[in-house]
Amino acid sequence: MSERETARDLFERALAIHEQDRDPSTVMIGLGYLGQIHRELGDLATARNHLRRALAVATGVYGPAKPLIAEISKHLEAIEREAEEHGL
């Protein structure tokens, strides 16, 4: 198992714990990291889903005008472009 795969597994376990605690900030962070890890592993569909969820959580917590929303959106747009280039 690669380091990224190990990181993915650990973040997925951590996310499950944070979702049970219902802490939106840590859920959003976990989703963002998982999105990036899945992107690095080449799983663009899962990366896109995690970042979409992170964006929804962040928007719900902070509102649409925060710099964090722009940062998550930037990563999501990059994944969308990459997926389009690969015909996904």
Secondary structure as UniProt FT lines:
FT   HELIX           3..21
FT   HELIX           24..40
FT   TURN            41..42
FT   HELIX           44..62
FT   TURN            64..65
FT   HELIX           67..85
FT   TURN            86..87
//
